[in-house]
Amino acid sequence: MTLSAMSLRWSRGGSLVVDDVTLDPVPGETIGLLGPNGSGKSSLLRLLAGVDRPDSGVVTLDGTDIRTLGRRTLARRVAMVDQHSHTEVDIRVRDVVRLGRIPYTDVLGRDEGGEAAVEWALAVTGMTEHADRMWRAMSGGERQRAQIARALAQEPEELLLDEPTNHLDIRHQLDILERVAALPVTGYVALHDLNLAAMFCDRVVVLAEGRIVALGTPSDALTSELIEHVYGVQASLTDDGGTPVIRYHRIPTSADARRSSAHAGGREGNTQSPHIPPLGVR
C-alpha cells in the first residue's frame, strides 16, 4: 500500500478545482500528472501532500487517513517539491538540503545518519560540487535541483514533484527524471511535456477541468484524439520501442484562414515584387 486518493473533491474561490479524483498506485511506480494549465495538477499534489484538505473524499497512506497522522510522521514518508521555491535568506545549498532532515531531528538537534542522507541526496541530484555555493548565486535550474535534493534528504517513500523540469536544460531534465524514476519510491510527477512523461512514467493521469479523462500506460492513455480534446492541438504519434513519441500540429483557426486569403489576394493583385531600397537610401 502507498499514498492513495479516493473520490477527492476540492473547491477554491467557489470553483471546483479537483473533481472526484481516485488514484490507487502500485508501490514504487512513477505516475505522471498531465493536463493543461488550470486542469488541477498542482492542486491535486497539494491534497496528496496534506497541504490542503479536500472538501470530500480522503487521502490515505497505507490505508490510514493522512489527516490523522502527525506532521512529523507524514513528513518522514511524503516529500513534495513545489514549482517555485524562494527564500530571502542567503544560505548554502548544503543547508537548503539539510532542511529535509527536520522531521528526523530531536529536541537537542541530533539527527543520526543525517549527514549521510544529505550527501546521498546531493549526489543523486548531481549537486555535490555545488554544495557550498550560496543559494542566491544559483541559476533557476540549480535551485530546482537543490530543492529536489532537499526532498530526497527526507528519505521519503512517496515523492511529489510539481513541474520538476521547470528551468532545467534538456540534459538535466532527462537526468533528473531518470534518477527519480529509478528511486525506490512512489512518485507523482506533474509535467507539461508529454514526451518526457511517456519516457519516464509507468502510468499517466490526464486531467481536464479537475477530472480524470484518461488513466493508463503512456501507450494506452496518450492518443491523438485525447490530445486534441484536452490540449486543443493535433498530434501524430509513433512508437519507439513501446514508448509513444508525440509530434504536435497546431489546429488552423479562422484567423489563419483570413491571413492566408489576404496574402493570396495580395499576390494576385500585384505580380511584381516591390522595390526595397538599400539600407539608408530613401
C-alpha positions in Angstrom: 0.0 0.0 0.0 1.1 3.6 -0.5 -0.3 7.1 -1.0 -3.8 6.9 -2.5 -6.8 9.1 -3.1 -10.4 8.2 -3.1 -13.1 10.5 -4.6 -11.3 13.7 -3.9 -13.2 17.0 -4.5 -11.8 20.4 -3.7 -13.0 23.9 -4.5 -11.2 27.3 -4.4 -13.0 30.6 -4.6 -16.3 28.9 -5.4 -14.8 27.0 -8.3 -14.4 23.2 -8.4 -10.7 22.6 -8.9 -10.4 18.8 -8.2 -13.5 16.8 -9.1 -14.0 13.2 -8.0 -10.4 12.0 -8.4 -9.4 8.5 -7.4 -5.8 7.2 -7.6 -4.5 3.8 -6.3 -0.9 3.5 -7.4 1.3 0.4 -7.2 4.1 1.0 -4.7 7.2 2.1 -6.4 5.7 3.3 -9.7 6.0 6.7 -11.2 2.7 8.4 -12.1 2.7 11.4 -14.4 0.0 14.0 -13.8 -0.8 15.7 -17.1 -3.1 18.3 -18.4 -3.2 22.0 -19.5 -2.8 24.9 -17.2 -5.7 25.1 -14.7 -6.5 21.4 -15.0 -5.9 20.7 -11.3 -2.4 19.1 -11.3 -0.8 21.3 -8.6 -4.0 21.3 -6.5 -4.1 17.5 -6.6 -0.5 17.3 -5.4 -1.2 19.7 -2.5 -4.1 17.4 -1.5 -1.9 14.3 -1.7 0.8 16.1 0.4 -1.7 17.1 3.1 -1.0 20.8 2.5 -4.7 21.4 1.6 -7.7 19.3 2.8 -10.3 18.1 0.4 -14.0 19.2 0.7 -14.8 15.5 0.4 -13.0 12.2 -0.2 -9.9 11.0 1.5 -6.1 10.7 1.0 -4.7 7.6 2.7 -1.2 6.4 3.5 -1.0 2.7 3.8 -4.8 2.8 4.3 -4.7 5.4 7.1 -6.3 8.8 6.6 -3.4 11.3 6.4 -5.5 13.8 8.5 -5.0 11.5 11.5 -1.2 11.5 11.1 1.1 14.0 12.8 3.1 16.3 10.5 6.4 14.8 11.5 5.2 11.3 10.8 3.8 12.3 7.4 7.0 14.2 6.5 9.1 11.1 7.1 7.1 9.3 4.4 6.0 12.0 2.0 8.1 14.8 0.4 7.0 17.5 -2.0 8.7 20.0 -4.3 6.6 22.9 -5.4 7.1 24.7 -8.8 8.6 27.8 -7.2 10.8 27.8 -4.1 12.1 31.2 -2.8 14.0 32.4 0.2 15.2 35.8 1.2 17.9 34.2 3.4 21.3 33.7 1.6 22.3 30.2 2.7 24.5 27.5 1.3 23.0 24.7 -0.9 24.0 22.1 1.6 22.0 23.9 4.3 18.9 24.0 2.0 19.2 20.2 1.6 19.6 19.8 5.4 16.1 21.3 5.8 14.9 17.9 4.6 16.2 16.4 7.8 14.0 18.4 10.1 11.5 15.5 10.6 14.3 13.4 12.0 15.9 16.0 14.3 15.3 15.6 18.0 14.8 18.4 20.6 18.6 18.5 21.1 19.3 19.0 17.4 20.6 15.5 16.9 19.9 13.6 13.7 21.6 10.2 13.5 22.5 9.5 9.9 21.5 12.9 8.7 24.8 13.9 7.1 24.9 10.7 5.1 21.4 11.3 3.8 22.3 14.9 2.8 25.4 13.7 0.9 23.4 11.0 -0.8 20.7 13.5 -1.9 23.3 15.9 -3.2 24.9 13.0 -5.2 21.7 11.7 -6.6 20.8 15.2 -8.0 24.2 15.9 -9.2 24.7 18.8 -6.8 27.7 17.6 -4.8 30.1 20.1 -6.4 27.6 22.9 -5.8 27.0 22.1 -2.1 29.0 25.0 -0.7 27.7 27.6 -3.2 25.3 30.3 -1.9 21.6 29.9 -2.8 21.3 33.4 -4.4 24.2 32.7 -6.7 22.4 29.7 -8.2 20.5 29.6 -11.5 16.8 28.6 -11.6 17.6 25.1 -12.7 20.3 24.6 -10.0 17.8 25.8 -7.3 15.3 23.4 -8.6 17.8 20.5 -8.3 18.7 21.7 -4.8 15.0 21.6 -3.8 14.7 18.1 -5.1 17.8 17.1 -3.1 16.1 18.6 0.0 13.1 16.4 -0.6 15.2 13.3 -1.1 17.1 14.0 2.1 13.8 13.4 3.9 14.2 9.8 2.7 10.6 9.6 1.6 8.8 6.6 0.3 6.4 8.9 -1.6 7.7 11.8 -3.7 5.5 14.5 -5.1 7.1 16.8 -7.8 5.3 19.8 -9.3 6.9 20.6 -12.7 10.4 19.4 -11.6 11.8 20.1 -15.1 11.0 23.8 -15.0 14.1 25.9 -15.6 16.2 22.8 -16.4 18.0 22.4 -19.7 17.3 19.3 -21.7 20.3 17.3 -20.3 19.2 18.0 -16.7 15.5 17.3 -17.5 16.4 13.8 -18.7 18.9 13.3 -15.9 16.5 14.3 -13.1 13.6 12.3 -14.4 15.7 9.2 -15.0 17.1 9.4 -11.4 13.6 9.9 -9.9 12.1 7.0 -11.9 14.9 4.8 -10.7 14.3 5.6 -7.0 12.5 3.0 -4.8 9.7 5.5 -4.1 6.2 6.0 -5.4 6.4 9.2 -7.4 3.6 11.6 -8.5 5.1 14.0 -11.1 3.2 16.9 -12.7 4.5 17.5 -16.2 3.7 19.6 -19.2 6.0 17.7 -21.6 4.1 14.6 -22.8 7.1 13.1 -24.4 9.0 13.2 -21.1 6.0 11.6 -19.4 6.0 8.9 -22.0 9.7 8.2 -21.5 9.8 8.0 -17.7 6.3 7.4 -16.2 4.9 3.9 -15.6 1.3 5.4 -15.9 -0.1 8.8 -16.7 -3.2 10.5 -15.4 -4.6 13.1 -17.7 -6.7 15.8 -16.1 -9.1 18.3 -17.7 -11.1 20.8 -15.5 -10.2 18.8 -12.4 -11.5 15.4 -13.7 -9.6 12.4 -14.8 -10.2 11.9 -18.6 -7.5 9.2 -19.1 -5.5 6.9 -16.9 -3.1 4.2 -18.0 0.2 3.5 -19.5 1.5 6.2 -21.8 0.9 4.0 -24.8 -2.7 3.4 -23.8 -3.7 6.8 -22.5 -1.9 9.2 -24.9 -3.8 9.2 -28.2 -4.1 11.8 -30.9 -7.8 12.1 -30.1 -7.2 12.6 -26.4 -4.5 15.2 -27.0 -6.7 17.2 -29.4 -9.7 17.0 -27.0 -7.7 18.1 -23.9 -5.0 20.4 -25.3 -6.7 21.7 -28.5 -3.8 20.7 -30.7 -3.5 18.0 -33.3 -0.8 15.4 -32.8 0.6 12.4 -34.5 2.2 9.5 -32.5 4.8 7.0 -33.5 6.0 4.0 -31.5 9.6 4.0 -30.4 10.1 0.5 -28.8 6.9 0.7 -26.8 7.3 4.4 -25.9 5.0 6.8 -27.8 6.7 9.8 -29.5 4.4 12.8 -30.0 4.6 15.4 -32.7 2.3 18.4 -32.5 0.4 20.2 -35.2 -1.4 23.4 -34.5 -5.1 23.4 -35.5 -5.7 26.1 -38.1 -8.0 28.9 -36.9 -10.3 31.3 -38.7 -7.7 34.0 -38.2 -5.2 31.8 -40.1 -7.7 31.4 -42.9 -8.2 35.2 -43.2 -4.4 35.8 -43.2 -3.9 33.2 -45.9 -6.7 34.7 -48.0 -5.4 38.2 -47.7 -1.9 37.0 -48.5 -3.1 35.2 -51.6 -5.2 38.2 -52.7 -2.2 40.4 -52.4 -0.1 38.2 -54.6 -2.9 38.1 -57.3 -3.3 41.9 -57.3 0.5 42.6 -57.5 2.6 40.3 -59.6 5.7 42.5 -59.4 8.0 42.3 -56.4 8.1 45.6 -54.5 11.4 47.5 -54.8 13.2 47.6 -51.5 15.9 50.3 -51.4 19.3 49.6 -49.8 19.6 50.4 -46.1 20.0 54.2 -45.7 18.6 55.0 -49.2 15.3 56.9 -49.3 
